[in-house]
Amino acid sequence: MAPVPPVLVWTLGALGAALVVKLLAKEWRRGSADRDRVKGAPAGEVKREAAPTLRRDPETGIYRP
């Protein structure tokens, strides 16, 4: 069996590296788009009626709903 020429190994390595860089750039852009979409969306207002009011238990000093 003949050894693989170094030029072929370097070419395959360069193609593989280019593919990895392309995939990483695509994922980076997708992540940035998701972050920008969420960052631009307004946060929902807190409904105070839905949250229970905490009252302190005089015997234990622990706050309970």
MOPAC internal coordinates of N, CA, C and O (Angstrom, degrees):
PM7 1SCF
backbone

  N    0.0000 0     0.00 0     0.00 0    0    0    0
  C    1.4298 1     0.00 0     0.00 0    1    0    0
  C    1.5352 1   108.42 1     0.00 0    2    1    0
  O    1.2310 1   121.11 1   -49.09 1    3    2    1
  N    1.3294 1   115.49 1   130.91 1    3    2    1
  C    1.4625 1   120.81 1  -176.91 1    5    3    2
  C    1.5244 1   110.12 1   -82.55 1    6    5    3
  O    1.2310 1   120.14 1   -36.77 1    7    6    5
  N    1.3289 1   117.34 1   143.23 1    7    6    5
  C    1.4664 1   119.97 1   178.92 1    9    7    6
  C    1.5441 1   110.62 1   -68.39 1   10    9    7
  O    1.2310 1   121.09 1   -25.92 1   11   10    9
  N    1.3213 1   115.52 1   154.08 1   11   10    9
  C    1.4587 1   121.55 1  -179.40 1   13   11   10
  C    1.5262 1   108.06 1   -77.02 1   14   13   11
  O    1.2310 1   120.22 1   -49.66 1   15   14   13
  N    1.3323 1   117.18 1   130.34 1   15   14   13
  C    1.4696 1   118.98 1   179.74 1   17   15   14
  C    1.5342 1   110.62 1   -62.54 1   18   17   15
  O    1.2310 1   120.54 1   -39.53 1   19   18   17
  N    1.3180 1   116.56 1   140.47 1   19   18   17
  C    1.4703 1   120.51 1  -178.42 1   21   19   18
  C    1.5396 1   112.84 1   -58.86 1   22   21   19
  O    1.2310 1   119.93 1   147.99 1   23   22   21
  N    1.3162 1   117.73 1   -32.01 1   23   22   21
  C    1.4612 1   120.40 1   179.77 1   25   23   22
  C    1.5298 1   109.83 1   -63.13 1   26   25   23
  O    1.2310 1   119.88 1   140.95 1   27   26   25
  N    1.3153 1   117.83 1   -39.05 1   27   26   25
  C    1.4614 1   121.79 1   179.35 1   29   27   26
  C    1.5382 1   110.11 1   -67.24 1   30   29   27
  O    1.2310 1   120.08 1   139.36 1   31   30   29
  N    1.3046 1   117.45 1   -40.64 1   31   30   29
  C    1.4636 1   121.43 1   179.02 1   33   31   30
  C    1.5275 1   109.83 1   -63.72 1   34   33   31
  O    1.2310 1   120.57 1   133.71 1   35   34   33
  N    1.3371 1   116.52 1   -46.29 1   35   34   33
  C    1.4682 1   120.65 1   178.95 1   37   35   34
  C    1.5261 1   111.34 1   -62.78 1   38   37   35
  O    1.2310 1   120.15 1   140.82 1   39   38   37
  N    1.3215 1   117.32 1   -39.18 1   39   38   37
  C    1.4637 1   121.17 1   179.86 1   41   39   38
  C    1.5207 1   110.56 1   -65.75 1   42   41   39
  O    1.2310 1   120.17 1   133.49 1   43   42   41
  N    1.3243 1   117.28 1   -46.51 1   43   42   41
  C    1.4623 1   120.37 1   178.08 1   45   43   42
  C    1.5262 1   111.13 1   -63.71 1   46   45   43
  O    1.2310 1   119.84 1   141.59 1   47   46   45
  N    1.3182 1   117.91 1   -38.41 1   47   46   45
  C    1.4563 1   121.52 1   177.43 1   49   47   46
  C    1.5232 1   111.86 1   -64.65 1   50   49   47
  O    1.2310 1   120.49 1   138.70 1   51   50   49
  N    1.3294 1   116.66 1   -41.30 1   51   50   49
  C    1.4665 1   120.36 1   179.25 1   53   51   50
  C    1.5244 1   110.51 1   -67.18 1   54   53   51
  O    1.2310 1   120.15 1   139.34 1   55   54   53
  N    1.3275 1   117.32 1   -40.66 1   55   54   53
  C    1.4682 1   120.33 1   177.77 1   57   55   54
  C    1.5309 1   110.78 1   -64.08 1   58   57   55
  O    1.2310 1   120.18 1   138.10 1   59   58   57
  N    1.3186 1   117.26 1   -41.90 1   59   58   57
  C    1.4562 1   121.23 1   178.20 1   61   59   58
  C    1.5234 1   111.42 1   -64.06 1   62   61   59
  O    1.2310 1   120.37 1   137.86 1   63   62   61
  N    1.3243 1   116.91 1   -42.14 1   63   62   61
  C    1.4642 1   120.68 1   179.02 1   65   63   62
  C    1.5278 1   110.38 1   -65.23 1   66   65   63
  O    1.2310 1   120.10 1   139.70 1   67   66   65
  N    1.3244 1   117.42 1   -40.30 1   67   66   65
  C    1.4659 1   120.66 1   178.55 1   69   67   66
  C    1.5273 1   110.52 1   -63.89 1   70   69   67
  O    1.2310 1   120.33 1   140.46 1   71   70   69
  N    1.3247 1   116.97 1   -39.54 1   71   70   69
  C    1.4659 1   120.71 1   178.44 1   73   71   70
  C    1.5296 1   110.73 1   -64.59 1   74   73   71
  O    1.2310 1   120.10 1   137.08 1   75   74   73
  N    1.3118 1   117.41 1   -42.92 1   75   74   73
  C    1.4614 1   121.14 1   179.07 1   77   75   74
  C    1.5278 1   110.40 1   -63.36 1   78   77   75
  O    1.2310 1   120.00 1   136.72 1   79   78   77
  N    1.3358 1   117.61 1   -43.28 1   79   78   77
  C    1.4661 1   121.20 1   179.15 1   81   79   78
  C    1.5217 1   110.02 1   -62.99 1   82   81   79
  O    1.2310 1   120.28 1   138.63 1   83   82   81
  N    1.3231 1   117.06 1   -41.37 1   83   82   81
  C    1.4683 1   120.76 1   179.83 1   85   83   82
  C    1.5329 1   110.67 1   -63.65 1   86   85   83
  O    1.2310 1   119.81 1   136.08 1   87   86   85
  N    1.3229 1   117.97 1   -43.92 1   87   86   85
  C    1.4622 1   121.25 1   179.01 1   89   87   86
  C    1.5277 1   111.67 1   -65.66 1   90   89   87
  O    1.2310 1   120.11 1   139.14 1   91   90   89
  N    1.3325 1   117.39 1   -40.86 1   91   90   89
  C    1.4646 1   120.60 1   178.60 1   93   91   90
  C    1.5295 1   111.02 1   -64.96 1   94   93   91
  O    1.2310 1   120.15 1   140.11 1   95   94   93
  N    1.3278 1   117.31 1   -39.89 1   95   94   93
  C    1.4655 1   120.62 1   178.99 1   97   95   94
  C    1.5287 1   110.48 1   -65.14 1   98   97   95
  O    1.2310 1   120.71 1   140.89 1   99   98   97
  N    1.3297 1   116.26 1   -39.11 1   99   98   97
  C    1.4666 1   120.10 1   179.01 1  101   99   98
  C    1.5325 1   110.48 1   -64.12 1  102  101   99
  O    1.2310 1   120.08 1   135.32 1  103  102  101
  N    1.3207 1   117.45 1   -44.68 1  103  102  101
  C    1.4649 1   121.23 1   179.20 1  105  103  102
  C    1.5270 1   110.80 1   -66.80 1  106  105  103
  O    1.2310 1   120.17 1   143.31 1  107  106  105
  N    1.3294 1   117.29 1   -36.69 1  107  106  105
  C    1.4574 1   121.26 1   179.14 1  109  107  106
  C    1.5281 1   109.54 1   -63.02 1  110  109  107
  O    1.2310 1   120.35 1   134.64 1  111  110  109
  N    1.3491 1   116.93 1   -45.36 1  111  110  109
  C    1.4663 1   120.70 1   179.01 1  113  111  110
  C    1.5197 1   110.99 1   -64.34 1  114  113  111
  O    1.2310 1   120.19 1   140.55 1  115  114  113
  N    1.3230 1   117.24 1   -39.45 1  115  114  113
  C    1.4672 1   120.73 1   179.54 1  117  115  114
  C    1.5287 1   110.40 1   -64.55 1  118  117  115
  O    1.2310 1   120.56 1   136.05 1  119  118  117
  N    1.3184 1   116.54 1   -43.95 1  119  118  117
  C    1.4564 1   120.48 1   178.08 1  121  119  118
  C    1.5191 1   111.82 1   -63.92 1  122  121  119
  O    1.2310 1   120.30 1   140.35 1  123  122  121
  N    1.3170 1   117.03 1   -39.65 1  123  122  121
  C    1.4673 1   120.34 1   178.05 1  125  123  122
  C    1.5172 1   110.74 1   -65.74 1  126  125  123
  O    1.2310 1   120.08 1   139.95 1  127  126  125
  N    1.3286 1   117.45 1   -40.05 1  127  126  125
  C    1.4639 1   120.76 1   179.38 1  129  127  126
  C    1.5282 1   110.06 1   -64.67 1  130  129  127
  O    1.2310 1   120.01 1   138.56 1  131  130  129
  N    1.3318 1   117.59 1   -41.44 1  131  130  129
  C    1.4653 1   121.09 1   178.28 1  133  131  130
  C    1.5276 1   110.66 1   -63.33 1  134  133  131
  O    1.2310 1   120.80 1   135.94 1  135  134  133
  N    1.3355 1   116.08 1   -44.06 1  135  134  133
  C    1.4586 1   120.25 1  -179.88 1  137  135  134
  C    1.5252 1   110.98 1   -64.26 1  138  137  135
  O    1.2310 1   120.22 1   137.50 1  139  138  137
  N    1.3328 1   117.18 1   -42.50 1  139  138  137
  C    1.4552 1   120.39 1   179.52 1  141  139  138
  C    1.5285 1   111.41 1   -65.98 1  142  141  139
  O    1.2310 1   120.53 1   143.31 1  143  142  141
  N    1.3299 1   116.59 1   -36.69 1  143  142  141
  C    1.4598 1   120.46 1   179.30 1  145  143  142
  C    1.5255 1   110.03 1   -64.82 1  146  145  143
  O    1.2310 1   120.45 1   135.85 1  147  146  145
  N    1.3208 1   116.75 1   -44.15 1  147  146  145
  C    1.4609 1   121.00 1  -179.66 1  149  147  146
  C    1.5284 1   110.41 1   -71.60 1  150  149  147
  O    1.2310 1   120.52 1   142.36 1  151  150  149
  N    1.3138 1   116.60 1   -37.64 1  151  150  149
  C    1.4580 1   120.92 1  -178.53 1  153  151  150
  C    1.5262 1   110.99 1   -64.98 1  154  153  151
  O    1.2310 1   119.98 1   145.05 1  155  154  153
  N    1.3254 1   117.64 1   -34.95 1  155  154  153
  C    1.4513 1   121.45 1  -178.65 1  157  155  154
  C    1.5146 1   113.80 1   -80.63 1  158  157  155
  O    1.2310 1   120.19 1   163.04 1  159  158  157
  N    1.3192 1   117.23 1   -16.96 1  159  158  157
  C    1.4651 1   120.53 1  -178.41 1  161  159  158
  C    1.5216 1   109.63 1   -77.18 1  162  161  159
  O    1.2310 1   119.83 1   -42.21 1  163  162  161
  N    1.3188 1   117.93 1   137.79 1  163  162  161
  C    1.4655 1   119.71 1   178.55 1  165  163  162
  C    1.5248 1   110.98 1   -71.58 1  166  165  163
  O    1.2310 1   121.42 1   -36.95 1  167  166  165
  N    1.2914 1   114.89 1   143.05 1  167  166  165
  C    1.4678 1   119.83 1   177.13 1  169  167  166
  C    1.5202 1   108.57 1   -75.43 1  170  169  167
  O    1.2310 1   120.89 1   -36.24 1  171  170  169
  N    1.3115 1   115.91 1   143.76 1  171  170  169
  C    1.4625 1   119.98 1   179.83 1  173  171  170
  C    1.5172 1   111.49 1   -68.29 1  174  173  171
  O    1.2310 1   120.99 1   -34.50 1  175  174  173
  N    1.2880 1   115.72 1   145.50 1  175  174  173
  C    1.4619 1   119.64 1   178.17 1  177  175  174
  C    1.5245 1   109.73 1   -74.70 1  178  177  175
  O    1.2310 1   121.19 1   -34.32 1  179  178  177
  N    1.3094 1   115.33 1   145.68 1  179  178  177
  C    1.4517 1   121.01 1   179.95 1  181  179  178
  C    1.5301 1   107.99 1   -79.88 1  182  181  179
  O    1.2310 1   121.19 1   -50.64 1  183  182  181
  N    1.3135 1   115.32 1   129.36 1  183  182  181
  C    1.4581 1   119.80 1   177.06 1  185  183  182
  C    1.5228 1   107.76 1   -89.69 1  186  185  183
  O    1.2310 1   120.63 1   -70.46 1  187  186  185
  N    1.3045 1   116.41 1   109.54 1  187  186  185
  C    1.4584 1   120.58 1  -177.24 1  189  187  186
  C    1.5165 1   111.58 1   -67.58 1  190  189  187
  O    1.2310 1   120.15 1   152.47 1  191  190  189
  N    1.3258 1   117.32 1   -27.53 1  191  190  189
  C    1.4619 1   119.13 1   179.69 1  193  191  190
  C    1.5266 1   111.36 1   -67.26 1  194  193  191
  O    1.2310 1   120.68 1   150.25 1  195  194  193
  N    1.3327 1   116.31 1   -29.75 1  195  194  193
  C    1.4600 1   120.35 1  -177.67 1  197  195  194
  C    1.5294 1   111.80 1   -77.10 1  198  197  195
  O    1.2310 1   120.13 1   153.22 1  199  198  197
  N    1.3369 1   117.35 1   -26.78 1  199  198  197
  C    1.4560 1   120.75 1  -178.97 1  201  199  198
  C    1.5270 1   109.69 1   -83.09 1  202  201  199
  O    1.2310 1   119.66 1   -46.93 1  203  202  201
  N    1.3223 1   118.25 1   133.07 1  203  202  201
  C    1.4670 1   119.31 1  -179.81 1  205  203  202
  C    1.5332 1   110.89 1   -72.34 1  206  205  203
  O    1.2310 1   121.10 1   -31.40 1  207  206  205
  N    1.3111 1   115.50 1   148.60 1  207  206  205
  C    1.4575 1   121.17 1   176.40 1  209  207  206
  C    1.5274 1   108.35 1   -84.05 1  210  209  207
  O    1.2310 1   121.00 1   -49.02 1  211  210  209
  N    1.3240 1   115.70 1   130.98 1  211  210  209
  C    1.4602 1   119.70 1   179.89 1  213  211  210
  C    1.5199 1   108.92 1   -90.63 1  214  213  211
  O    1.2310 1   121.36 1   -43.24 1  215  214  213
  N    1.3119 1   114.99 1   136.76 1  215  214  213
  C    1.4617 1   121.16 1   177.77 1  217  215  214
  C    1.5388 1   107.35 1  -126.74 1  218  217  215
  O    1.2310 1   121.51 1   -37.41 1  219  218  217
  N    1.3155 1   114.71 1   142.59 1  219  218  217
  C    1.4572 1   119.04 1  -178.17 1  221  219  218
  C    1.5202 1   110.42 1   -82.43 1  222  221  219
  O    1.2310 1   120.97 1   -48.62 1  223  222  221
  N    1.3286 1   115.75 1   131.38 1  223  222  221
  C    1.4480 1   122.05 1   175.69 1  225  223  222
  C    1.5248 1   107.79 1   -76.81 1  226  225  223
  O    1.2310 1   119.42 1   -62.15 1  227  226  225
  N    1.3409 1   118.71 1   117.85 1  227  226  225
  C    1.4766 1   119.42 1  -175.50 1  229  227  226
  C    1.5229 1   113.75 1   -64.40 1  230  229  227
  O    1.2310 1   119.79 1   154.77 1  231  230  229
  N    1.3141 1   118.00 1   -25.23 1  231  230  229
  C    1.4687 1   119.84 1  -177.63 1  233  231  230
  C    1.5263 1   112.15 1   -79.70 1  234  233  231
  O    1.2310 1   120.51 1   137.15 1  235  234  233
  N    1.3337 1   116.62 1   -42.85 1  235  234  233
  C    1.4594 1   119.58 1  -175.00 1  237  235  234
  C    1.5259 1   112.46 1  -102.68 1  238  237  235
  O    1.2310 1   119.89 1   157.62 1  239  238  237
  N    1.3330 1   117.81 1   -22.38 1  239  238  237
  C    1.4525 1   120.71 1  -178.06 1  241  239  238
  C    1.5277 1   112.98 1    82.03 1  242  241  239
  O    1.2310 1   120.66 1  -173.49 1  243  242  241
  N    1.3364 1   116.34 1     6.51 1  243  242  241
  C    1.4583 1   121.44 1  -179.71 1  245  243  242
  C    1.5220 1   108.78 1   -91.22 1  246  245  243
  O    1.2310 1   121.16 1   -42.73 1  247  246  245
  N    1.3333 1   115.39 1   137.27 1  247  246  245
  C    1.4658 1   120.01 1   176.78 1  249  247  246
  C    1.5107 1   109.64 1   -80.66 1  250  249  247
  O    1.2310 1   120.65 1   -47.34 1  251  250  249
  N    1.3347 1   116.37 1   132.66 1  251  250  249
  C    1.4644 1   122.01 1  -178.95 1  253  251  250
  C    1.5187 1   109.61 1  -134.18 1  254  253  251
  O    1.2310 1   120.19 1   -27.13 1  255  254  253
  N    1.3269 1   117.25 1   152.87 1  255  254  253
  C    1.4663 1   119.97 1   177.58 1  257  255  254
  C    1.5203 1   111.73 1   -70.68 1  258  257  255
  O    1.2310 1   120.10 1   180.00 1  259  258  257

